[in-house]
């Protein structure tokens, strides 16, 4: 995978993270169960860390 492809994936995950965070905030404000969204955010954080490592190795 090229640095550009890795960066594109990072950018997409960041957008997903922001969207899910907004959904989580709304759900939490209404007293909803946020466990699944928190798991999704944790998964995205892990993927971002992995992609950043790959990008750094590609430099």
PDB file of N, CA, C and O in Angstrom:
ATOM      1  N   UNK A   1       0.850  -1.166   0.000  1.00  0.00           N
ATOM      2  CA  UNK A   1       0.000   0.000   0.000  1.00  0.00           C
ATOM      3  C   UNK A   1       0.905   1.241   0.000  1.00  0.00           C
ATOM      4  O   UNK A   1       1.901   1.294   0.722  1.00  0.00           O
ATOM      5  N   UNK A   2       0.550   2.217  -0.804  1.00  0.00           N
ATOM      6  CA  UNK A   2       1.359   3.430  -0.892  1.00  0.00           C
ATOM      7  C   UNK A   2       1.013   4.379   0.249  1.00  0.00           C
ATOM      8  O   UNK A   2      -0.011   4.232   0.916  1.00  0.00           O
ATOM      9  N   UNK A   3       1.895   5.360   0.458  1.00  0.00           N
ATOM     10  CA  UNK A   3       1.647   6.362   1.497  1.00  0.00           C
ATOM     11  C   UNK A   3       0.341   7.101   1.235  1.00  0.00           C
ATOM     12  O   UNK A   3      -0.387   7.435   2.170  1.00  0.00           O
ATOM     13  N   UNK A   4       0.049   7.353  -0.022  1.00  0.00           N
ATOM     14  CA  UNK A   4      -1.174   8.068  -0.375  1.00  0.00           C
ATOM     15  C   UNK A   4      -2.413   7.244  -0.038  1.00  0.00           C
ATOM     16  O   UNK A   4      -3.408   7.776   0.455  1.00  0.00           O
ATOM     17  N   UNK A   5      -2.344   5.950  -0.307  1.00  0.00           N
ATOM     18  CA  UNK A   5      -3.472   5.065   0.026  1.00  0.00           C
ATOM     19  C   UNK A   5      -3.661   4.974   1.533  1.00  0.00           C
ATOM     20  O   UNK A   5      -4.789   4.974   2.026  1.00  0.00           O
ATOM     21  N   UNK A   6      -2.560   4.897   2.255  1.00  0.00           N
ATOM     22  CA  UNK A   6      -2.641   4.845   3.714  1.00  0.00           C
ATOM     23  C   UNK A   6      -3.256   6.135   4.236  1.00  0.00           C
ATOM     24  O   UNK A   6      -4.119   6.106   5.113  1.00  0.00           O
ATOM     25  N   UNK A   7      -2.810   7.269   3.695  1.00  0.00           N
ATOM     26  CA  UNK A   7      -3.351   8.556   4.142  1.00  0.00           C
ATOM     27  C   UNK A   7      -4.840   8.662   3.827  1.00  0.00           C
ATOM     28  O   UNK A   7      -5.603   9.205   4.626  1.00  0.00           O
ATOM     29  N   UNK A   8      -5.252   8.157   2.690  1.00  0.00           N
ATOM     30  CA  UNK A   8      -6.674   8.177   2.331  1.00  0.00           C
ATOM     31  C   UNK A   8      -7.489   7.356   3.325  1.00  0.00           C
ATOM     32  O   UNK A   8      -8.584   7.759   3.718  1.00  0.00           O
ATOM     33  N   UNK A   9      -6.956   6.210   3.729  1.00  0.00           N
ATOM     34  CA  UNK A   9      -7.651   5.387   4.728  1.00  0.00           C
ATOM     35  C   UNK A   9      -7.710   6.110   6.077  1.00  0.00           C
ATOM     36  O   UNK A   9      -8.733   6.073   6.762  1.00  0.00           O
ATOM     37  N   UNK A  10      -6.620   6.759   6.449  1.00  0.00           N
ATOM     38  CA  UNK A  10      -6.591   7.517   7.702  1.00  0.00           C
ATOM     39  C   UNK A  10      -7.647   8.618   7.669  1.00  0.00           C
ATOM     40  O   UNK A  10      -8.388   8.803   8.634  1.00  0.00           O
ATOM     41  N   UNK A  11      -7.711   9.345   6.559  1.00  0.00           N
ATOM     42  CA  UNK A  11      -8.689  10.423   6.425  1.00  0.00           C
ATOM     43  C   UNK A  11     -10.117   9.899   6.524  1.00  0.00           C
ATOM     44  O   UNK A  11     -10.964  10.524   7.162  1.00  0.00           O
ATOM     45  N   UNK A  12     -10.389   8.753   5.895  1.00  0.00           N
ATOM     46  CA  UNK A  12     -11.729   8.160   5.946  1.00  0.00           C
ATOM     47  C   UNK A  12     -12.081   7.745   7.380  1.00  0.00           C
ATOM     48  O   UNK A  12     -13.198   7.978   7.842  1.00  0.00           O
ATOM     49  N   UNK A  13     -11.129   7.134   8.071  1.00  0.00           N
ATOM     50  CA  UNK A  13     -11.371   6.719   9.454  1.00  0.00           C
ATOM     51  C   UNK A  13     -11.609   7.915  10.357  1.00  0.00           C
ATOM     52  O   UNK A  13     -12.431   7.853  11.271  1.00  0.00           O
ATOM     53  N   UNK A  14     -10.901   8.992  10.108  1.00  0.00           N
ATOM     54  CA  UNK A  14     -11.109  10.209  10.902  1.00  0.00           C
ATOM     55  C   UNK A  14     -12.529  10.741  10.717  1.00  0.00           C
ATOM     56  O   UNK A  14     -13.174  11.155  11.680  1.00  0.00           O
ATOM     57  N   UNK A  15     -13.010  10.726   9.475  1.00  0.00           N
ATOM     58  CA  UNK A  15     -14.380  11.177   9.211  1.00  0.00           C
ATOM     59  C   UNK A  15     -15.391  10.255   9.894  1.00  0.00           C
ATOM     60  O   UNK A  15     -16.367  10.722  10.481  1.00  0.00           O
ATOM     61  N   UNK A  16     -15.155   8.955   9.814  1.00  0.00           N
ATOM     62  CA  UNK A  16     -16.025   7.994  10.492  1.00  0.00           C
ATOM     63  C   UNK A  16     -16.024   8.232  11.996  1.00  0.00           C
ATOM     64  O   UNK A  16     -17.073   8.184  12.638  1.00  0.00           O
ATOM     65  N   UNK A  17     -14.846   8.489  12.554  1.00  0.00           N
ATOM     66  CA  UNK A  17     -14.706   8.713  13.989  1.00  0.00           C
ATOM     67  C   UNK A  17     -15.525   9.932  14.412  1.00  0.00           C
ATOM     68  O   UNK A  17     -16.245   9.885  15.410  1.00  0.00           O
ATOM     69  N   UNK A  18     -15.418  11.004  13.665  1.00  0.00           N
ATOM     70  CA  UNK A  18     -16.156  12.230  13.985  1.00  0.00           C
ATOM     71  C   UNK A  18     -17.654  11.977  13.922  1.00  0.00           C
ATOM     72  O   UNK A  18     -18.401  12.431  14.789  1.00  0.00           O
ATOM     73  N   UNK A  19     -18.096  11.252  12.895  1.00  0.00           N
ATOM     74  CA  UNK A  19     -19.534  10.951  12.755  1.00  0.00           C
ATOM     75  C   UNK A  19     -20.032  10.106  13.919  1.00  0.00           C
ATOM     76  O   UNK A  19     -21.081  10.392  14.497  1.00  0.00           O
ATOM     77  N   UNK A  20     -19.284   9.073  14.259  1.00  0.00           N
ATOM     78  CA  UNK A  20     -19.692   8.188  15.351  1.00  0.00           C
ATOM     79  C   UNK A  20     -19.668   8.928  16.678  1.00  0.00           C
ATOM     80  O   UNK A  20     -20.538   8.716  17.522  1.00  0.00           O
ATOM     81  N   UNK A  21     -18.671   9.801  16.873  1.00  0.00           N
ATOM     82  CA  UNK A  21     -18.597  10.577  18.107  1.00  0.00           C
ATOM     83  C   UNK A  21     -19.834  11.458  18.252  1.00  0.00           C
ATOM     84  O   UNK A  21     -20.381  11.592  19.346  1.00  0.00           O
ATOM     85  N   UNK A  22     -20.269  12.054  17.155  1.00  0.00           N
ATOM     86  CA  UNK A  22     -21.488  12.866  17.186  1.00  0.00           C
ATOM     87  C   UNK A  22     -22.711  12.030  17.528  1.00  0.00           C
ATOM     88  O   UNK A  22     -23.553  12.446  18.323  1.00  0.00           O
ATOM     89  N   UNK A  23     -22.805  10.848  16.923  1.00  0.00           N
ATOM     90  CA  UNK A  23     -23.914   9.943  17.228  1.00  0.00           C
ATOM     91  C   UNK A  23     -23.889   9.534  18.693  1.00  0.00           C
ATOM     92  O   UNK A  23     -24.928   9.468  19.350  1.00  0.00           O
ATOM     93  N   UNK A  24     -22.689   9.259  19.195  1.00  0.00           N
ATOM     94  CA  UNK A  24     -22.545   8.847  20.590  1.00  0.00           C
ATOM     95  C   UNK A  24     -22.990   9.968  21.523  1.00  0.00           C
ATOM     96  O   UNK A  24     -23.689   9.720  22.506  1.00  0.00           O
ATOM     97  N   UNK A  25     -22.586  11.198  21.220  1.00  0.00           N
ATOM     98  CA  UNK A  25     -22.969  12.337  22.054  1.00  0.00           C
ATOM     99  C   UNK A  25     -24.481  12.499  22.105  1.00  0.00           C
ATOM    100  O   UNK A  25     -25.048  12.743  23.170  1.00  0.00           O
ATOM    101  N   UNK A  26     -25.139  12.362  20.952  1.00  0.00           N
ATOM    102  CA  UNK A  26     -26.598  12.484  20.901  1.00  0.00           C
ATOM    103  C   UNK A  26     -27.261  11.373  21.694  1.00  0.00           C
ATOM    104  O   UNK A  26     -28.191  11.617  22.464  1.00  0.00           O
ATOM    105  N   UNK A  27     -26.782  10.157  21.504  1.00  0.00           N
ATOM    106  CA  UNK A  27     -27.368   9.016  22.190  1.00  0.00           C
ATOM    107  C   UNK A  27     -27.164   9.118  23.697  1.00  0.00           C
ATOM    108  O   UNK A  27     -28.068   8.819  24.477  1.00  0.00           O
ATOM    109  N   UNK A  28     -25.988   9.537  24.092  1.00  0.00           N
ATOM    110  CA  UNK A  28     -25.674   9.679  25.512  1.00  0.00           C
ATOM    111  C   UNK A  28     -26.541  10.762  26.156  1.00  0.00           C
ATOM    112  O   UNK A  28     -26.987  10.610  27.293  1.00  0.00           O
ATOM    113  N   UNK A  29     -26.778  11.856  25.425  1.00  0.00           N
ATOM    114  CA  UNK A  29     -27.610  12.946  25.935  1.00  0.00           C
ATOM    115  C   UNK A  29     -29.048  12.490  26.158  1.00  0.00           C
ATOM    116  O   UNK A  29     -29.758  13.038  27.002  1.00  0.00           O
ATOM    117  N   UNK A  30     -29.467  11.493  25.401  1.00  0.00           N
ATOM    118  CA  UNK A  30     -30.832  10.982  25.525  1.00  0.00           C
ATOM    119  C   UNK A  30     -30.911   9.738  26.410  1.00  0.00           C
ATOM    120  O   UNK A  30     -31.958   9.097  26.496  1.00  0.00           O
ATOM    121  N   UNK A  31     -29.812   9.405  27.060  1.00  0.00           N
ATOM    122  CA  UNK A  31     -29.818   8.269  27.978  1.00  0.00           C
ATOM    123  C   UNK A  31     -29.748   6.916  27.301  1.00  0.00           C
ATOM    124  O   UNK A  31     -30.134   5.907  27.891  1.00  0.00           O
ATOM    125  N   UNK A  32     -29.262   6.881  26.075  1.00  0.00           N
ATOM    126  CA  UNK A  32     -29.190   5.620  25.347  1.00  0.00           C
ATOM    127  C   UNK A  32     -27.960   4.807  25.712  1.00  0.00           C
ATOM    128  O   UNK A  32     -27.064   5.280  26.410  1.00  0.00           O
ATOM    129  N   UNK A  33     -27.937   3.580  25.229  1.00  0.00           N
ATOM    130  CA  UNK A  33     -26.811   2.675  25.455  1.00  0.00           C
ATOM    131  C   UNK A  33     -25.732   2.980  24.420  1.00  0.00           C
ATOM    132  O   UNK A  33     -25.951   2.835  23.218  1.00  0.00           O
ATOM    133  N   UNK A  34     -24.577   3.399  24.897  1.00  0.00           N
ATOM    134  CA  UNK A  34     -23.506   3.828  23.994  1.00  0.00           C
ATOM    135  C   UNK A  34     -22.385   2.801  23.869  1.00  0.00           C
ATOM    136  O   UNK A  34     -21.367   3.087  23.238  1.00  0.00           O
ATOM    137  N   UNK A  35     -22.541   1.637  24.440  1.00  0.00           N
ATOM    138  CA  UNK A  35     -21.464   0.637  24.472  1.00  0.00           C
ATOM    139  C   UNK A  35     -20.990   0.245  23.068  1.00  0.00           C
ATOM    140  O   UNK A  35     -19.786   0.151  22.833  1.00  0.00           O
ATOM    141  N   UNK A  36     -21.899   0.020  22.154  1.00  0.00           N
ATOM    142  CA  UNK A  36     -21.512  -0.395  20.798  1.00  0.00           C
ATOM    143  C   UNK A  36     -20.751   0.719  20.073  1.00  0.00           C
ATOM    144  O   UNK A  36     -19.779   0.462  19.363  1.00  0.00           O
ATOM    145  N   UNK A  37     -21.209   1.956  20.263  1.00  0.00           N
ATOM    146  CA  UNK A  37     -20.517   3.065  19.615  1.00  0.00           C
ATOM    147  C   UNK A  37     -19.133   3.259  20.219  1.00  0.00           C
ATOM    148  O   UNK A  37     -18.187   3.586  19.502  1.00  0.00           O
ATOM    149  N   UNK A  38     -19.004   3.062  21.519  1.00  0.00           N
ATOM    150  CA  UNK A  38     -17.690   3.164  22.155  1.00  0.00           C
ATOM    151  C   UNK A  38     -16.748   2.085  21.618  1.00  0.00           C
ATOM    152  O   UNK A  38     -15.563   2.344  21.405  1.00  0.00           O
ATOM    153  N   UNK A  39     -17.266   0.890  21.401  1.00  0.00           N
ATOM    154  CA  UNK A  39     -16.453  -0.177  20.818  1.00  0.00           C
ATOM    155  C   UNK A  39     -16.002   0.196  19.413  1.00  0.00           C
ATOM    156  O   UNK A  39     -14.864  -0.069  19.026  1.00  0.00           O
ATOM    157  N   UNK A  40     -16.903   0.815  18.650  1.00  0.00           N
ATOM    158  CA  UNK A  40     -16.558   1.244  17.303  1.00  0.00           C
ATOM    159  C   UNK A  40     -15.449   2.296  17.332  1.00  0.00           C
ATOM    160  O   UNK A  40     -14.525   2.258  16.520  1.00  0.00           O
ATOM    161  N   UNK A  41     -15.551   3.230  18.272  1.00  0.00           N
ATOM    162  CA  UNK A  41     -14.513   4.260  18.389  1.00  0.00           C
ATOM    163  C   UNK A  41     -13.176   3.639  18.773  1.00  0.00           C
ATOM    164  O   UNK A  41     -12.135   4.025  18.240  1.00  0.00           O
ATOM    165  N   UNK A  42     -13.198   2.692  19.681  1.00  0.00           N
ATOM    166  CA  UNK A  42     -11.955   2.018  20.078  1.00  0.00           C
ATOM    167  C   UNK A  42     -11.332   1.268  18.906  1.00  0.00           C
ATOM    168  O   UNK A  42     -10.114   1.277  18.733  1.00  0.00           O
ATOM    169  N   UNK A  43     -12.171   0.620  18.106  1.00  0.00           N
ATOM    170  CA  UNK A  43     -11.678  -0.104  16.931  1.00  0.00           C
ATOM    171  C   UNK A  43     -11.037   0.860  15.940  1.00  0.00           C
ATOM    172  O   UNK A  43      -9.979   0.576  15.380  1.00  0.00           O
ATOM    173  N   UNK A  44     -11.685   1.999  15.729  1.00  0.00           N
ATOM    174  CA  UNK A  44     -11.144   2.997  14.807  1.00  0.00           C
ATOM    175  C   UNK A  44      -9.813   3.533  15.324  1.00  0.00           C
ATOM    176  O   UNK A  44      -8.873   3.718  14.551  1.00  0.00           O
ATOM    177  N   UNK A  45      -9.733   3.784  16.628  1.00  0.00           N
ATOM    178  CA  UNK A  45      -8.477   4.266  17.209  1.00  0.00           C
ATOM    179  C   UNK A  45      -7.355   3.265  16.980  1.00  0.00           C
ATOM    180  O   UNK A  45      -6.233   3.649  16.650  1.00  0.00           O
ATOM    181  N   UNK A  46      -7.654   1.991  17.155  1.00  0.00           N
ATOM    182  CA  UNK A  46      -6.655   0.943  16.922  1.00  0.00           C
ATOM    183  C   UNK A  46      -6.218   0.910  15.455  1.00  0.00           C
ATOM    184  O   UNK A  46      -5.031   0.791  15.151  1.00  0.00           O
ATOM    185  N   UNK A  47      -7.199   1.018  14.551  1.00  0.00           N
ATOM    186  CA  UNK A  47      -6.886   1.009  13.118  1.00  0.00           C
ATOM    187  C   UNK A  47      -6.042   2.223  12.740  1.00  0.00           C
ATOM    188  O   UNK A  47      -5.106   2.112  11.947  1.00  0.00           O
ATOM    189  N   UNK A  48      -6.377   3.386  13.311  1.00  0.00           N
ATOM    190  CA  UNK A  48      -5.605   4.590  13.029  1.00  0.00           C
ATOM    191  C   UNK A  48      -4.163   4.429  13.488  1.00  0.00           C
ATOM    192  O   UNK A  48      -3.235   4.806  12.772  1.00  0.00           O
ATOM    193  N   UNK A  49      -3.973   3.877  14.668  1.00  0.00           N
ATOM    194  CA  UNK A  49      -2.619   3.672  15.190  1.00  0.00           C
ATOM    195  C   UNK A  49      -1.834   2.747  14.266  1.00  0.00           C
ATOM    196  O   UNK A  49      -0.666   3.003  13.973  1.00  0.00           O
ATOM    197  N   UNK A  50      -2.467   1.685  13.812  1.00  0.00           N
ATOM    198  CA  UNK A  50      -1.813   0.738  12.918  1.00  0.00           C
ATOM    199  C   UNK A  50      -1.449   1.392  11.585  1.00  0.00           C
ATOM    200  O   UNK A  50      -0.343   1.210  11.078  1.00  0.00           O
ATOM    201  N   UNK A  51      -2.384   2.150  11.027  1.00  0.00           N
ATOM    202  CA  UNK A  51      -2.123   2.813   9.752  1.00  0.00           C
ATOM    203  C   UNK A  51      -1.017   3.858   9.879  1.00  0.00           C
ATOM    204  O   UNK A  51      -0.200   4.013   8.972  1.00  0.00           O
ATOM    205  N   UNK A  52      -0.993   4.563  10.989  1.00  0.00           N
ATOM    206  CA  UNK A  52       0.066   5.559  11.192  1.00  0.00           C
ATOM    207  C   UNK A  52       1.434   4.885  11.274  1.00  0.00           C
ATOM    208  O   UNK A  52       2.423   5.416  10.769  1.00  0.00           O
ATOM    209  N   UNK A  53       1.485   3.720  11.908  1.00  0.00           N
ATOM    210  CA  UNK A  53       2.747   2.977  11.963  1.00  0.00           C
ATOM    211  C   UNK A  53       3.167   2.549  10.556  1.00  0.00           C
ATOM    212  O   UNK A  53       4.339   2.666  10.199  1.00  0.00           O
ATOM    213  N   UNK A  54       2.225   2.055   9.761  1.00  0.00           N
ATOM    214  CA  UNK A  54       2.530   1.659   8.400  1.00  0.00           C
ATOM    215  C   UNK A  54       3.034   2.840   7.591  1.00  0.00           C
ATOM    216  O   UNK A  54       3.978   2.718   6.810  1.00  0.00           O
ATOM    217  N   UNK A  55       2.384   4.003   7.791  1.00  0.00           N
ATOM    218  CA  UNK A  55       2.775   5.191   7.053  1.00  0.00           C
ATOM    219  C   UNK A  55       4.188   5.628   7.446  1.00  0.00           C
ATOM    220  O   UNK A  55       4.982   6.025   6.593  1.00  0.00           O
ATOM    221  N   UNK A  56       4.491   5.553   8.732  1.00  0.00           N
ATOM    222  CA  UNK A  56       5.830   5.941   9.197  1.00  0.00           C
ATOM    223  C   UNK A  56       6.900   5.004   8.642  1.00  0.00           C
ATOM    224  O   UNK A  56       8.004   5.445   8.324  1.00  0.00           O
ATOM    225  N   UNK A  57       6.582   3.724   8.526  1.00  0.00           N
ATOM    226  CA  UNK A  57       7.533   2.764   7.961  1.00  0.00           C
ATOM    227  C   UNK A  57       7.755   3.002   6.471  1.00  0.00           C
ATOM    228  O   UNK A  57       8.823   2.711   5.933  1.00  0.00           O
ATOM    229  N   UNK A  58       6.728   3.536   5.816  1.00  0.00           N
ATOM    230  CA  UNK A  58       6.824   3.786   4.372  1.00  0.00           C
ATOM    231  C   UNK A  58       7.658   5.021   4.066  1.00  0.00           C
ATOM    232  O   UNK A  58       8.080   5.220   2.927  1.00  0.00           O
ATOM    233  N   UNK A  59       7.897   5.850   5.075  1.00  0.00           N
ATOM    234  CA  UNK A  59       8.685   7.087   4.844  1.00  0.00           C
ATOM    235  C   UNK A  59      10.115   6.818   4.534  1.00  0.00           C
ATOM    236  O   UNK A  59      10.887   7.752   4.319  1.00  0.00           O
TER     237      UNK A  59
END
